[in-house]
Amino acid sequence: MPEHEKAMRPEDITRLFVERSNAGDAAGVAALYEEDAVMAYPPGELTVGREAIRALWEKVLAHAPRFAPEPPLPTLVSGDIALTSTPPRDGAGARAQVVRRQSDGSWLRLLDQPEFTPPTR
C-alpha cells in the first residue's frame, strides 16, 4: 500500500476522507481505518475490517461521487480515544466516528457511523 498522509489530529480524518474519496483512492480511504474497524454502511449493514472497507469503497468510488467538506462538530477526547462528528450538509441527520490514537501519535477510525437520521415520531 502506498504511503498516505497520517491524521495527526482526530479532525484530520474527515478532511483526508474527502480528499481521498474525491481522488477515487479506495485504498487511501481504507488506510484511515484500523485493521479491525467496523463501519455501519451500507445502511442497515456492517462492514468489518480494513480490507472489507477498501472493497466497499472501490464499489462506491467507481460511481465517482463528489464529497464536500463538512465542518466538524467539537471533538470529544478521552486519552487515546476520541469521538468526531459532522452535521451533513444535506441535513440528513449526523455522522459520528470513534477514533483511536496509534503508537506513532496518528489517529485511525475504529467505529464509523457515516449516516444516521434522527428518530421519527
Backbone atoms as SQL, in Angstrom:
CREATE TABLE atoms (id INTEGER PRIMARY KEY, chain TEXT, resi INTEGER, resn TEXT, atom TEXT, x REAL, y REAL, z REAL);
INSERT INTO atoms VALUES
  (1, 'A', 1, 'MET', 'N', 0.849, -1.178, 0.000),
  (2, 'A', 1, 'MET', 'CA', 0.000, 0.000, 0.000),
  (3, 'A', 1, 'MET', 'C', 0.892, 1.239, 0.000),
  (4, 'A', 2, 'PRO', 'N', 0.583, 2.237, -0.857),
  (5, 'A', 2, 'PRO', 'CA', 1.409, 3.444, -0.888),
  (6, 'A', 2, 'PRO', 'C', 1.304, 4.202, 0.433),
  (7, 'A', 3, 'GLU', 'N', 2.329, 5.001, 0.707),
  (8, 'A', 3, 'GLU', 'CA', 2.340, 5.812, 1.926),
  (9, 'A', 3, 'GLU', 'C', 1.337, 6.946, 1.776),
  (10, 'A', 4, 'HIS', 'N', 0.475, 7.076, 2.772),
  (11, 'A', 4, 'HIS', 'CA', -0.522, 8.146, 2.784),
  (12, 'A', 4, 'HIS', 'C', -0.248, 9.075, 3.958),
  (13, 'A', 5, 'GLU', 'N', -0.659, 10.333, 3.813),
  (14, 'A', 5, 'GLU', 'CA', -0.578, 11.282, 4.928),
  (15, 'A', 5, 'GLU', 'C', -1.350, 10.716, 6.109),
  (16, 'A', 6, 'LYS', 'N', -0.776, 10.834, 7.289),
  (17, 'A', 6, 'LYS', 'CA', -1.438, 10.343, 8.500),
  (18, 'A', 6, 'LYS', 'C', -2.241, 11.459, 9.152),
  (19, 'A', 7, 'ALA', 'N', -3.306, 11.062, 9.798),
  (20, 'A', 7, 'ALA', 'CA', -4.135, 12.008, 10.558),
  (21, 'A', 7, 'ALA', 'C', -3.464, 12.227, 11.907),
  (22, 'A', 8, 'MET', 'N', -2.899, 13.390, 12.126),
  (23, 'A', 8, 'MET', 'CA', -2.212, 13.652, 13.383),
  (24, 'A', 8, 'MET', 'C', -3.140, 14.293, 14.420),
  (25, 'A', 9, 'ARG', 'N', -4.337, 14.649, 14.001),
  (26, 'A', 9, 'ARG', 'CA', -5.398, 15.107, 14.907),
  (27, 'A', 9, 'ARG', 'C', -6.652, 14.344, 14.504),
  (28, 'A', 10, 'PRO', 'N', -7.531, 14.058, 15.443),
  (29, 'A', 10, 'PRO', 'CA', -8.752, 13.336, 15.065),
  (30, 'A', 10, 'PRO', 'C', -9.514, 14.010, 13.919),
  (31, 'A', 11, 'GLU', 'N', -9.530, 15.340, 13.924),
  (32, 'A', 11, 'GLU', 'CA', -10.279, 16.090, 12.914),
  (33, 'A', 11, 'GLU', 'C', -9.696, 15.949, 11.521),
  (34, 'A', 12, 'ASP', 'N', -8.426, 15.556, 11.418),
  (35, 'A', 12, 'ASP', 'CA', -7.793, 15.397, 10.104),
  (36, 'A', 12, 'ASP', 'C', -8.436, 14.276, 9.291),
  (37, 'A', 13, 'ILE', 'N', -9.012, 13.293, 9.960),
  (38, 'A', 13, 'ILE', 'CA', -9.535, 12.131, 9.249),
  (39, 'A', 13, 'ILE', 'C', -10.644, 12.523, 8.284),
  (40, 'A', 14, 'THR', 'N', -11.524, 13.409, 8.692),
  (41, 'A', 14, 'THR', 'CA', -12.621, 13.824, 7.807),
  (42, 'A', 14, 'THR', 'C', -12.076, 14.512, 6.557),
  (43, 'A', 15, 'ARG', 'N', -11.113, 15.395, 6.724),
  (44, 'A', 15, 'ARG', 'CA', -10.503, 16.081, 5.564),
  (45, 'A', 15, 'ARG', 'C', -9.835, 15.075, 4.647),
  (46, 'A', 16, 'LEU', 'N', -9.067, 14.149, 5.217),
  (47, 'A', 16, 'LEU', 'CA', -8.380, 13.150, 4.404),
  (48, 'A', 16, 'LEU', 'C', -9.367, 12.234, 3.698),
  (49, 'A', 17, 'PHE', 'N', -10.465, 11.903, 4.372),
  (50, 'A', 17, 'PHE', 'CA', -11.503, 11.084, 3.748),
  (51, 'A', 17, 'PHE', 'C', -12.035, 11.776, 2.491),
  (52, 'A', 18, 'VAL', 'N', -12.373, 13.059, 2.596),
  (53, 'A', 18, 'VAL', 'CA', -12.914, 13.799, 1.454),
  (54, 'A', 18, 'VAL', 'C', -11.890, 13.865, 0.325),
  (55, 'A', 19, 'GLU', 'N', -10.640, 14.199, 0.660),
  (56, 'A', 19, 'GLU', 'CA', -9.600, 14.295, -0.366),
  (57, 'A', 19, 'GLU', 'C', -9.410, 12.965, -1.096),
  (58, 'A', 20, 'ARG', 'N', -9.305, 11.881, -0.345),
  (59, 'A', 20, 'ARG', 'CA', -9.041, 10.577, -0.947),
  (60, 'A', 20, 'ARG', 'C', -10.245, 10.052, -1.713),
  (61, 'A', 21, 'SER', 'N', -11.437, 10.264, -1.176),
  (62, 'A', 21, 'SER', 'CA', -12.646, 9.827, -1.886),
  (63, 'A', 21, 'SER', 'C', -12.768, 10.550, -3.214),
  (64, 'A', 22, 'ASN', 'N', -12.580, 11.862, -3.208),
  (65, 'A', 22, 'ASN', 'CA', -12.702, 12.638, -4.435),
  (66, 'A', 22, 'ASN', 'C', -11.607, 12.303, -5.446),
  (67, 'A', 23, 'ALA', 'N', -10.503, 11.727, -4.967),
  (68, 'A', 23, 'ALA', 'CA', -9.431, 11.282, -5.861),
  (69, 'A', 23, 'ALA', 'C', -9.653, 9.844, -6.330),
  (70, 'A', 24, 'GLY', 'N', -10.723, 9.199, -5.844),
  (71, 'A', 24, 'GLY', 'CA', -11.004, 7.818, -6.227),
  (72, 'A', 24, 'GLY', 'C', -10.070, 6.812, -5.580),
  (73, 'A', 25, 'ASP', 'N', -9.478, 7.166, -4.436),
  (74, 'A', 25, 'ASP', 'CA', -8.465, 6.353, -3.775),
  (75, 'A', 25, 'ASP', 'C', -9.079, 5.500, -2.661),
  (76, 'A', 26, 'ALA', 'N', -9.644, 4.344, -3.032),
  (77, 'A', 26, 'ALA', 'CA', -10.274, 3.459, -2.045),
  (78, 'A', 26, 'ALA', 'C', -9.263, 2.934, -1.030),
  (79, 'A', 27, 'ALA', 'N', -8.053, 2.617, -1.474),
  (80, 'A', 27, 'ALA', 'CA', -7.032, 2.138, -0.541),
  (81, 'A', 27, 'ALA', 'C', -6.662, 3.241, 0.447),
  (82, 'A', 28, 'GLY', 'N', -6.624, 4.481, -0.026),
  (83, 'A', 28, 'GLY', 'CA', -6.335, 5.608, 0.857),
  (84, 'A', 28, 'GLY', 'C', -7.435, 5.837, 1.874),
  (85, 'A', 29, 'VAL', 'N', -8.688, 5.669, 1.464),
  (86, 'A', 29, 'VAL', 'CA', -9.808, 5.771, 2.400),
  (87, 'A', 29, 'VAL', 'C', -9.680, 4.668, 3.445),
  (88, 'A', 30, 'ALA', 'N', -9.439, 3.438, 3.007),
  (89, 'A', 30, 'ALA', 'CA', -9.323, 2.309, 3.937),
  (90, 'A', 30, 'ALA', 'C', -8.165, 2.491, 4.909),
  (91, 'A', 31, 'ALA', 'N', -7.110, 3.189, 4.484),
  (92, 'A', 31, 'ALA', 'CA', -5.955, 3.424, 5.358),
  (93, 'A', 31, 'ALA', 'C', -6.299, 4.323, 6.542),
  (94, 'A', 32, 'LEU', 'N', -7.463, 4.954, 6.520),
  (95, 'A', 32, 'LEU', 'CA', -7.906, 5.799, 7.632),
  (96, 'A', 32, 'LEU', 'C', -8.549, 4.974, 8.748),
  (97, 'A', 33, 'TYR', 'N', -8.661, 3.662, 8.546),
  (98, 'A', 33, 'TYR', 'CA', -9.336, 2.768, 9.489),
  (99, 'A', 33, 'TYR', 'C', -8.347, 1.789, 10.102),
  (100, 'A', 34, 'GLU', 'N', -8.599, 1.412, 11.365),
  (101, 'A', 34, 'GLU', 'CA', -7.831, 0.340, 11.985),
  (102, 'A', 34, 'GLU', 'C', -8.122, -0.967, 11.253),
  (103, 'A', 35, 'GLU', 'N', -7.232, -1.935, 11.394),
  (104, 'A', 35, 'GLU', 'CA', -7.381, -3.230, 10.707),
  (105, 'A', 35, 'GLU', 'C', -8.727, -3.892, 10.992),
  (106, 'A', 36, 'ASP', 'N', -9.242, -3.761, 12.223),
  (107, 'A', 36, 'ASP', 'CA', -10.485, -4.436, 12.597),
  (108, 'A', 36, 'ASP', 'C', -11.642, -3.458, 12.800),
  (109, 'A', 37, 'ALA', 'N', -11.572, -2.325, 12.133),
  (110, 'A', 37, 'ALA', 'CA', -12.608, -1.295, 12.263),
  (111, 'A', 37, 'ALA', 'C', -13.976, -1.818, 11.819),
  (112, 'A', 38, 'VAL', 'N', -15.016, -1.174, 12.357),
  (113, 'A', 38, 'VAL', 'CA', -16.391, -1.521, 11.998),
  (114, 'A', 38, 'VAL', 'C', -17.076, -0.260, 11.480),
  (115, 'A', 39, 'MET', 'N', -17.667, -0.385, 10.295),
  (116, 'A', 39, 'MET', 'CA', -18.390, 0.723, 9.681),
  (117, 'A', 39, 'MET', 'C', -19.842, 0.306, 9.470),
  (118, 'A', 40, 'ALA', 'N', -20.758, 1.150, 9.902),
  (119, 'A', 40, 'ALA', 'CA', -22.191, 0.880, 9.733),
  (120, 'A', 40, 'ALA', 'C', -22.627, 1.385, 8.360),
  (121, 'A', 41, 'TYR', 'N', -22.208, 0.668, 7.331),
  (122, 'A', 41, 'TYR', 'CA', -22.545, 1.039, 5.954),
  (123, 'A', 41, 'TYR', 'C', -22.300, -0.173, 5.076),
  (124, 'A', 42, 'PRO', 'N', -23.135, -0.425, 4.089),
  (125, 'A', 42, 'PRO', 'CA', -24.321, 0.303, 3.653),
  (126, 'A', 42, 'PRO', 'C', -25.396, 0.338, 4.754),
  (127, 'A', 43, 'PRO', 'N', -26.363, 1.245, 4.617),
  (128, 'A', 43, 'PRO', 'CA', -27.398, 1.378, 5.638),
  (129, 'A', 43, 'PRO', 'C', -28.016, 0.021, 5.994),
  (130, 'A', 44, 'GLY', 'N', -28.069, -0.223, 7.308),
  (131, 'A', 44, 'GLY', 'CA', -28.637, -1.476, 7.797),
  (132, 'A', 44, 'GLY', 'C', -27.661, -2.635, 7.827),
  (133, 'A', 45, 'GLU', 'N', -26.415, -2.414, 7.417),
  (134, 'A', 45, 'GLU', 'CA', -25.401, -3.465, 7.387),
  (135, 'A', 45, 'GLU', 'C', -24.137, -2.984, 8.079),
  (136, 'A', 46, 'LEU', 'N', -23.248, -3.936, 8.380),
  (137, 'A', 46, 'LEU', 'CA', -21.934, -3.613, 8.922),
  (138, 'A', 46, 'LEU', 'C', -20.870, -4.071, 7.944),
  (139, 'A', 47, 'THR', 'N', -19.830, -3.274, 7.798),
  (140, 'A', 47, 'THR', 'CA', -18.655, -3.655, 7.032),
  (141, 'A', 47, 'THR', 'C', -17.521, -3.727, 8.047),
  (142, 'A', 48, 'VAL', 'N', -16.889, -4.887, 8.164),
  (143, 'A', 48, 'VAL', 'CA', -15.909, -5.119, 9.224),
  (144, 'A', 48, 'VAL', 'C', -14.535, -5.400, 8.624),
  (145, 'A', 49, 'GLY', 'N', -13.554, -4.645, 9.088),
  (146, 'A', 49, 'GLY', 'CA', -12.168, -4.841, 8.686),
  (147, 'A', 49, 'GLY', 'C', -11.740, -3.916, 7.562),
  (148, 'A', 50, 'ARG', 'N', -10.474, -3.532, 7.604),
  (149, 'A', 50, 'ARG', 'CA', -9.928, -2.583, 6.622),
  (150, 'A', 50, 'ARG', 'C', -10.068, -3.102, 5.189),
  (151, 'A', 51, 'GLU', 'N', -9.835, -4.376, 4.977),
  (152, 'A', 51, 'GLU', 'CA', -9.916, -4.917, 3.618),
  (153, 'A', 51, 'GLU', 'C', -11.348, -4.857, 3.085),
  (154, 'A', 52, 'ALA', 'N', -12.319, -5.194, 3.925),
  (155, 'A', 52, 'ALA', 'CA', -13.724, -5.113, 3.507),
  (156, 'A', 52, 'ALA', 'C', -14.130, -3.659, 3.266),
  (157, 'A', 53, 'ILE', 'N', -13.609, -2.752, 4.077),
  (158, 'A', 53, 'ILE', 'CA', -13.893, -1.321, 3.885),
  (159, 'A', 53, 'ILE', 'C', -13.297, -0.850, 2.559),
  (160, 'A', 54, 'ARG', 'N', -12.083, -1.301, 2.242),
  (161, 'A', 54, 'ARG', 'CA', -11.472, -0.936, 0.951),
  (162, 'A', 54, 'ARG', 'C', -12.327, -1.446, -0.205),
  (163, 'A', 55, 'ALA', 'N', -12.750, -2.702, -0.129),
  (164, 'A', 55, 'ALA', 'CA', -13.567, -3.281, -1.205),
  (165, 'A', 55, 'ALA', 'C', -14.887, -2.521, -1.365),
  (166, 'A', 56, 'LEU', 'N', -15.500, -2.158, -0.251),
  (167, 'A', 56, 'LEU', 'CA', -16.746, -1.383, -0.310),
  (168, 'A', 56, 'LEU', 'C', -16.509, -0.041, -0.992),
  (169, 'A', 57, 'TRP', 'N', -15.439, 0.656, -0.598),
  (170, 'A', 57, 'TRP', 'CA', -15.177, 1.968, -1.189),
  (171, 'A', 57, 'TRP', 'C', -14.765, 1.878, -2.648),
  (172, 'A', 58, 'GLU', 'N', -14.170, 0.778, -3.068),
  (173, 'A', 58, 'GLU', 'CA', -13.902, 0.608, -4.503),
  (174, 'A', 58, 'GLU', 'C', -15.212, 0.632, -5.278),
  (175, 'A', 59, 'LYS', 'N', -16.226, -0.053, -4.753),
  (176, 'A', 59, 'LYS', 'CA', -17.536, -0.066, -5.412),
  (177, 'A', 59, 'LYS', 'C', -18.172, 1.314, -5.389),
  (178, 'A', 60, 'VAL', 'N', -18.154, 1.963, -4.233),
  (179, 'A', 60, 'VAL', 'CA', -18.777, 3.291, -4.105),
  (180, 'A', 60, 'VAL', 'C', -18.071, 4.296, -5.018),
  (181, 'A', 61, 'LEU', 'N', -16.753, 4.305, -4.981),
  (182, 'A', 61, 'LEU', 'CA', -15.992, 5.310, -5.738),
  (183, 'A', 61, 'LEU', 'C', -15.995, 5.040, -7.237),
  (184, 'A', 62, 'ALA', 'N', -16.378, 3.848, -7.651),
  (185, 'A', 62, 'ALA', 'CA', -16.490, 3.551, -9.082),
  (186, 'A', 62, 'ALA', 'C', -17.541, 4.441, -9.749),
  (187, 'A', 63, 'HIS', 'N', -18.464, 4.966, -8.968),
  (188, 'A', 63, 'HIS', 'CA', -19.508, 5.855, -9.483),
  (189, 'A', 63, 'HIS', 'C', -19.092, 7.323, -9.418),
  (190, 'A', 64, 'ALA', 'N', -17.853, 7.581, -9.024),
  (191, 'A', 64, 'ALA', 'CA', -17.273, 8.929, -8.953),
  (192, 'A', 64, 'ALA', 'C', -18.128, 9.938, -8.193),
  (193, 'A', 65, 'PRO', 'N', -18.573, 9.600, -6.976),
  (194, 'A', 65, 'PRO', 'CA', -19.310, 10.598, -6.197),
  (195, 'A', 65, 'PRO', 'C', -18.371, 11.722, -5.791),
  (196, 'A', 66, 'ARG', 'N', -18.921, 12.886, -5.558),
  (197, 'A', 66, 'ARG', 'CA', -18.133, 14.026, -5.079),
  (198, 'A', 66, 'ARG', 'C', -18.554, 14.317, -3.650),
  (199, 'A', 67, 'PHE', 'N', -17.583, 14.455, -2.772),
  (200, 'A', 67, 'PHE', 'CA', -17.826, 14.748, -1.371),
  (201, 'A', 67, 'PHE', 'C', -17.364, 16.163, -1.076),
  (202, 'A', 68, 'ALA', 'N', -18.201, 16.918, -0.394),
  (203, 'A', 68, 'ALA', 'CA', -17.850, 18.268, 0.023),
  (204, 'A', 68, 'ALA', 'C', -17.422, 18.228, 1.485),
  (205, 'A', 69, 'PRO', 'N', -16.436, 19.034, 1.850),
  (206, 'A', 69, 'PRO', 'CA', -16.043, 19.079, 3.259),
  (207, 'A', 69, 'PRO', 'C', -17.231, 19.508, 4.127),
  (208, 'A', 70, 'GLU', 'N', -17.339, 18.898, 5.291),
  (209, 'A', 70, 'GLU', 'CA', -18.366, 19.257, 6.259),
  (210, 'A', 70, 'GLU', 'C', -17.663, 19.750, 7.508),
  (211, 'A', 71, 'PRO', 'N', -18.057, 20.912, 8.025),
  (212, 'A', 71, 'PRO', 'CA', -17.371, 21.436, 9.211),
  (213, 'A', 71, 'PRO', 'C', -17.604, 20.508, 10.403),
  (214, 'A', 72, 'PRO', 'N', -16.528, 20.159, 11.112),
  (215, 'A', 72, 'PRO', 'CA', -16.678, 19.238, 12.231),
  (216, 'A', 72, 'PRO', 'C', -17.345, 19.900, 13.438),
  (217, 'A', 73, 'LEU', 'N', -18.057, 19.074, 14.181),
  (218, 'A', 73, 'LEU', 'CA', -18.540, 19.488, 15.491),
  (219, 'A', 73, 'LEU', 'C', -17.368, 19.340, 16.457),
  (220, 'A', 74, 'PRO', 'N', -17.440, 19.914, 17.644),
  (221, 'A', 74, 'PRO', 'CA', -16.313, 19.773, 18.580),
  (222, 'A', 74, 'PRO', 'C', -15.998, 18.295, 18.849),
  (223, 'A', 75, 'THR', 'N', -14.702, 17.980, 18.820),
  (224, 'A', 75, 'THR', 'CA', -14.234, 16.624, 19.082),
  (225, 'A', 75, 'THR', 'C', -14.167, 16.393, 20.583),
  (226, 'A', 76, 'LEU', 'N', -14.637, 15.218, 21.007),
  (227, 'A', 76, 'LEU', 'CA', -14.533, 14.812, 22.404),
  (228, 'A', 76, 'LEU', 'C', -13.366, 13.850, 22.519),
  (229, 'A', 77, 'VAL', 'N', -12.404, 14.146, 23.406),
  (230, 'A', 77, 'VAL', 'CA', -11.218, 13.306, 23.554),
  (231, 'A', 77, 'VAL', 'C', -11.102, 12.840, 24.993),
  (232, 'A', 78, 'SER', 'N', -10.841, 11.549, 25.150),
  (233, 'A', 78, 'SER', 'CA', -10.555, 10.964, 26.458),
  (234, 'A', 78, 'SER', 'C', -9.352, 10.054, 26.275),
  (235, 'A', 79, 'GLY', 'N', -8.187, 10.537, 26.658),
  (236, 'A', 79, 'GLY', 'CA', -6.962, 9.754, 26.484),
  (237, 'A', 79, 'GLY', 'C', -6.692, 9.479, 25.025),
  (238, 'A', 80, 'ASP', 'N', -6.649, 8.205, 24.654),
  (239, 'A', 80, 'ASP', 'CA', -6.327, 7.813, 23.283),
  (240, 'A', 80, 'ASP', 'C', -7.555, 7.517, 22.439),
  (241, 'A', 81, 'ILE', 'N', -8.739, 7.874, 22.941),
  (242, 'A', 81, 'ILE', 'CA', -9.993, 7.653, 22.212),
  (243, 'A', 81, 'ILE', 'C', -10.653, 9.015, 21.990),
  (244, 'A', 82, 'ALA', 'N', -11.244, 9.192, 20.827),
  (245, 'A', 82, 'ALA', 'CA', -11.943, 10.448, 20.539),
  (246, 'A', 82, 'ALA', 'C', -13.214, 10.156, 19.744),
  (247, 'A', 83, 'LEU', 'N', -14.173, 11.047, 19.886),
  (248, 'A', 83, 'LEU', 'CA', -15.414, 10.991, 19.117),
  (249, 'A', 83, 'LEU', 'C', -15.432, 12.195, 18.198),
  (250, 'A', 84, 'THR', 'N', -15.479, 11.934, 16.898),
  (251, 'A', 84, 'THR', 'CA', -15.591, 13.011, 15.917),
  (252, 'A', 84, 'THR', 'C', -16.965, 12.934, 15.279),
  (253, 'A', 85, 'SER', 'N', -17.468, 14.074, 14.827),
  (254, 'A', 85, 'SER', 'CA', -18.778, 14.084, 14.181),
  (255, 'A', 85, 'SER', 'C', -18.907, 15.312, 13.302),
  (256, 'A', 86, 'THR', 'N', -19.805, 15.199, 12.336),
  (257, 'A', 86, 'THR', 'CA', -20.123, 16.314, 11.451),
  (258, 'A', 86, 'THR', 'C', -21.620, 16.297, 11.179),
  (259, 'A', 87, 'PRO', 'N', -22.208, 17.476, 11.056),
  (260, 'A', 87, 'PRO', 'CA', -23.592, 17.536, 10.589),
  (261, 'A', 87, 'PRO', 'C', -23.561, 17.564, 9.058),
  (262, 'A', 88, 'PRO', 'N', -24.177, 16.611, 8.376),
  (263, 'A', 88, 'PRO', 'CA', -24.139, 16.594, 6.917),
  (264, 'A', 88, 'PRO', 'C', -24.761, 17.847, 6.300),
  (265, 'A', 89, 'ARG', 'N', -24.174, 18.292, 5.219),
  (266, 'A', 89, 'ARG', 'CA', -24.698, 19.467, 4.510),
  (267, 'A', 89, 'ARG', 'C', -26.108, 19.235, 3.985),
  (268, 'A', 90, 'ASP', 'N', -26.457, 17.956, 3.729),
  (269, 'A', 90, 'ASP', 'CA', -27.786, 17.665, 3.191),
  (270, 'A', 90, 'ASP', 'C', -28.852, 17.601, 4.281),
  (271, 'A', 91, 'GLY', 'N', -28.440, 17.831, 5.553),
  (272, 'A', 91, 'GLY', 'CA', -29.398, 17.848, 6.649),
  (273, 'A', 91, 'GLY', 'C', -29.951, 16.482, 7.004),
  (274, 'A', 92, 'ALA', 'N', -29.285, 15.414, 6.567),
  (275, 'A', 92, 'ALA', 'CA', -29.808, 14.059, 6.753),
  (276, 'A', 92, 'ALA', 'C', -29.350, 13.423, 8.060),
  (277, 'A', 93, 'GLY', 'N', -29.415, 14.141, 9.153),
  (278, 'A', 93, 'GLY', 'CA', -29.068, 13.556, 10.445),
  (279, 'A', 93, 'GLY', 'C', -27.691, 13.948, 10.897),
  (280, 'A', 94, 'ALA', 'N', -26.797, 12.965, 11.043),
  (281, 'A', 94, 'ALA', 'CA', -25.450, 13.239, 11.546),
  (282, 'A', 94, 'ALA', 'C', -24.510, 12.122, 11.117),
  (283, 'A', 95, 'ARG', 'N', -23.229, 12.354, 11.332),
  (284, 'A', 95, 'ARG', 'CA', -22.200, 11.348, 11.104),
  (285, 'A', 95, 'ARG', 'C', -21.331, 11.344, 12.372),
  (286, 'A', 96, 'ALA', 'N', -20.899, 10.174, 12.805),
  (287, 'A', 96, 'ALA', 'CA', -20.067, 10.091, 14.003),
  (288, 'A', 96, 'ALA', 'C', -19.057, 8.970, 13.858),
  (289, 'A', 97, 'GLN', 'N', -17.861, 9.197, 14.405),
  (290, 'A', 97, 'GLN', 'CA', -16.801, 8.204, 14.355),
  (291, 'A', 97, 'GLN', 'C', -16.076, 8.168, 15.699),
  (292, 'A', 98, 'VAL', 'N', -15.699, 6.970, 16.112),
  (293, 'A', 98, 'VAL', 'CA', -14.801, 6.786, 17.242),
  (294, 'A', 98, 'VAL', 'C', -13.430, 6.519, 16.639),
  (295, 'A', 99, 'VAL', 'N', -12.455, 7.307, 17.068),
  (296, 'A', 99, 'VAL', 'CA', -11.102, 7.170, 16.544),
  (297, 'A', 99, 'VAL', 'C', -10.158, 6.881, 17.707),
  (298, 'A', 100, 'ARG', 'N', -9.023, 6.238, 17.367),
  (299, 'A', 100, 'ARG', 'CA', -8.074, 5.871, 18.417),
  (300, 'A', 100, 'ARG', 'C', -6.671, 6.319, 18.013),
  (301, 'A', 101, 'ARG', 'N', -5.952, 6.874, 19.007),
  (302, 'A', 101, 'ARG', 'CA', -4.570, 7.282, 18.779),
  (303, 'A', 101, 'ARG', 'C', -3.708, 6.025, 18.630),
  (304, 'A', 102, 'GLN', 'N', -2.856, 6.039, 17.632),
  (305, 'A', 102, 'GLN', 'CA', -1.963, 4.922, 17.363),
  (306, 'A', 102, 'GLN', 'C', -0.623, 5.143, 18.076),
  (307, 'A', 103, 'SER', 'N', 0.222, 4.126, 18.088),
  (308, 'A', 103, 'SER', 'CA', 1.506, 4.217, 18.802),
  (309, 'A', 103, 'SER', 'C', 2.413, 5.313, 18.243),
  (310, 'A', 104, 'ASP', 'N', 2.237, 5.693, 16.970),
  (311, 'A', 104, 'ASP', 'CA', 3.057, 6.757, 16.376),
  (312, 'A', 104, 'ASP', 'C', 2.448, 8.146, 16.564),
  (313, 'A', 105, 'GLY', 'N', 1.321, 8.226, 17.298),
  (314, 'A', 105, 'GLY', 'CA', 0.671, 9.504, 17.553),
  (315, 'A', 105, 'GLY', 'C', -0.407, 9.859, 16.545),
  (316, 'A', 106, 'SER', 'N', -0.523, 9.100, 15.466),
  (317, 'A', 106, 'SER', 'CA', -1.578, 9.361, 14.478),
  (318, 'A', 106, 'SER', 'C', -2.898, 8.778, 14.974),
  (319, 'A', 107, 'TRP', 'N', -3.984, 9.093, 14.269),
  (320, 'A', 107, 'TRP', 'CA', -5.319, 8.640, 14.634),
  (321, 'A', 107, 'TRP', 'C', -5.933, 7.839, 13.498),
  (322, 'A', 108, 'LEU', 'N', -6.681, 6.784, 13.840),
  (323, 'A', 108, 'LEU', 'CA', -7.412, 5.980, 12.869),
  (324, 'A', 108, 'LEU', 'C', -8.824, 5.744, 13.375),
  (325, 'A', 109, 'ARG', 'N', -9.744, 5.556, 12.444),
  (326, 'A', 109, 'ARG', 'CA', -11.127, 5.242, 12.807),
  (327, 'A', 109, 'ARG', 'C', -11.221, 3.806, 13.304),
  (328, 'A', 110, 'LEU', 'N', -11.969, 3.653, 14.373),
  (329, 'A', 110, 'LEU', 'CA', -12.255, 2.340, 14.937),
  (330, 'A', 110, 'LEU', 'C', -13.707, 1.966, 14.669),
  (331, 'A', 111, 'LEU', 'N', -14.619, 2.925, 14.874),
  (332, 'A', 111, 'LEU', 'CA', -16.049, 2.752, 14.622),
  (333, 'A', 111, 'LEU', 'C', -16.521, 3.920, 13.780),
  (334, 'A', 112, 'ASP', 'N', -17.324, 3.633, 12.766),
  (335, 'A', 112, 'ASP', 'CA', -17.784, 4.688, 11.862),
  (336, 'A', 112, 'ASP', 'C', -19.276, 4.519, 11.599),
  (337, 'A', 113, 'GLN', 'N', -20.023, 5.547, 11.967),
  (338, 'A', 113, 'GLN', 'CA', -21.464, 5.614, 11.675),
  (339, 'A', 113, 'GLN', 'C', -21.620, 6.769, 10.686),
  (340, 'A', 114, 'PRO', 'N', -21.429, 6.497, 9.368),
  (341, 'A', 114, 'PRO', 'CA', -21.408, 7.579, 8.402),
  (342, 'A', 114, 'PRO', 'C', -22.752, 8.231, 8.124),
  (343, 'A', 115, 'GLU', 'N', -23.826, 7.547, 8.443),
  (344, 'A', 115, 'GLU', 'CA', -25.152, 8.125, 8.193),
  (345, 'A', 115, 'GLU', 'C', -26.116, 7.633, 9.251),
  (346, 'A', 116, 'PHE', 'N', -26.773, 8.534, 9.897),
  (347, 'A', 116, 'PHE', 'CA', -27.936, 8.151, 10.680),
  (348, 'A', 116, 'PHE', 'C', -28.845, 9.352, 10.778),
  (349, 'A', 117, 'THR', 'N', -30.105, 9.093, 10.857),
  (350, 'A', 117, 'THR', 'CA', -31.089, 10.149, 10.898),
  (351, 'A', 117, 'THR', 'C', -31.771, 10.168, 12.248),
  (352, 'A', 118, 'PRO', 'N', -32.303, 11.321, 12.615),
  (353, 'A', 118, 'PRO', 'CA', -32.994, 11.388, 13.897),
  (354, 'A', 118, 'PRO', 'C', -34.229, 10.484, 13.868),
  (355, 'A', 119, 'PRO', 'N', -34.594, 9.927, 15.027),
  (356, 'A', 119, 'PRO', 'CA', -35.787, 9.072, 15.047),
  (357, 'A', 119, 'PRO', 'C', -37.030, 9.866, 14.666),
  (358, 'A', 120, 'THR', 'N', -37.940, 9.200, 14.003),
  (359, 'A', 120, 'THR', 'CA', -39.209, 9.862, 13.663),
  (360, 'A', 120, 'THR', 'C', -40.212, 9.578, 14.760),
  (361, 'A', 121, 'ARG', 'N', -41.125, 10.486, 14.939),
  (362, 'A', 121, 'ARG', 'CA', -42.142, 10.312, 15.984),
  (363, 'A', 121, 'ARG', 'C', -43.341, 9.619, 15.456);
